[in-house]
Amino acid sequence: MNKIKQKLYSSCEQYVEQRIERIKAAMNDLEEDLENETKSSAGDKYETGREMINLEWNKLSSQLQQFKMLNETLKNAKSRNASSEIQLGSLVKTNMANYFIAIPAGQLQVAGETYFSIGAGSPIAQLLLKKKAGENFSFNGKTNQIISVE
C-alpha cells in the first residue's frame, strides 16, 4: 500500500476514534446527570428531566453504533487487495478532485493534496465504482476523467 493511502487510512481511523471518544464522554456525562437528578417536589419536572436524559442517551447510543459500523467498513476497505477497477478502499484521482472510497470522513489533506474521503454509497462513489483509469463519468452536469486508480 502506498504512503498516501496509508496516511488516508490513518486520518480516517483518527476521525472515527475521535468521534467515538466524544460520544462516550457525552454518554458518561449523561450518566452523571442521571445519577444527580434528584426527586424534586415537582414530580413531573423530575420525570421530564429523566426522560430528556434518556432520549439524549438513545440518540448518542445510535451515533456510537454508526461510528462502530464505520470503523468496520474502514477495516474492510483496508483489507481489500489493490485493483485497477474502483472499489471500496480505492484511491481515485480525477481531473477535478481526488477521492478515497472508504468512509464519509470529509476533506483530508495529505502530502499537500486534498482528498475527499467518501462512503461507497455516496452519489459520486456510485458513479465511480467498477470504472478504471482513463474512463469518464458525469457528475453535476460536468464530465470528469479518471486519471488514476490505486
N, C-alpha and C positions, 0 to 999 in steps of 0.2 A: 504494500500500500504506500502511495506516495506521501510526502510530508504534508502537503496541503490538505489532503483528505484526512490524515491523522489529526491535524490541528482542528479541522472542522468537526470531526467526531468528538474531540476533546471539548470544544466550545459547546457543542450540543449537550454533552454529558454534564458539563457545569451548569448550563441553563436549567436542565431538568433537576439536578441536585439542589440548586438554589431555590427553585420553586417548591420542591418537596419540603425543604427545611423551613421555608417561610410558612407553609401551610401547617406543618407540625407545630411550629411555635405559636401560631394563631389558635390551634386546637388546644394547646396547653394553657394558653391564656383563658380560653373559654371554660376549661375545666376548673381553673381557679375561680373564675367569675361565678360558676355554678355552685361551687363549694361556699363561696362568700355570700351568696344570695340567702338572705335571712327572711324568715316569715315576718312580714310586717302586719300592722293592724288592718291594712287593706289587702285582704286575701287575693282579690282579683289582680292587683298590681303584682304580687308575688308570682302568681301563676303566669301572668303575661310575660314577666321578665324571664322566667324559666323557659317558657315556650319560645321566646325570641332567641335565647341562647341555643336551644335545641335545633331551631331552624338554621341558625348560622353553622352549628356543628355539622348538620346534614349536608349543607352546601360545601363546606370545607372537606368533608369526607369524600364527597363526589369528586371534587377537584383533585384530591390526593390520588384517588383511583385512576383518574385520567392521566396524571403525570406518571404514575407507575406503568400504565399501558404505553405511554410514550417511551419510557425507558426500555421496555421490552421491544418495541418497534426499532429503537436505535440499536439494540443488541442484535436483532435480526438483520438489520441493514449492514452492520459491521461484519457479520459472519458470511455475507454473500461473496461469492467469487467474482472477480472482475469480469466484465463482459463488454463487448463492443456495442451491445444493444442496451439502451437506457432501461434501468430497473431501480428498485429500491437500493439505496446505497451508492448510486451513480453521482459522479461529479460532472456536470454538463456546462460547457462553455458555448454561448451563442454570440451572435454579433450584437445582441442588445444587452444581455446580462449573463451572469454565472449562477447556476443553480446546484444545490446539493440536495438530492432527493432522499430525505430521511424522516425528519420530524419538523413541524412548523415552529422553528426557533427564531425566525425573522432574519434580519440582516446581520451578517457576520463579516468582520474584517480579518483577512489572513494574507500575510506576505504582501501587504499594500494593495490588495484587491478586495472588492466587495463580492460577497456570495450571499445568495438568498437560500436559507435552509427552509425547504418546503416539505410538506407531507405528500405521500404518494396519491392521496385522494384529492389534492388541490386541483383546481382547473388547469393550471399550467402544467403540472406533473402529468395529468391525464393526457394532455396533448403530446407530451414528450415520451412517455413510456413506450418502449419497443422500437423507438426510432434509433438511427445511427448517425454518426458524424457525416456531414455533407447533406443531410436531408433538411427540408424546410418545414415550418409549421406556421400557422397563423394564430395570432393572439391579439385581441383588441383591435382587429382590423389591420394589423401590421404583419407582414411576412418576415419571419426570422429564420436564420440559418444556424444549424447546429455545427459548431466548429470542431469540438472535440468531446469525447465521452471517456471518462476514466472510472 
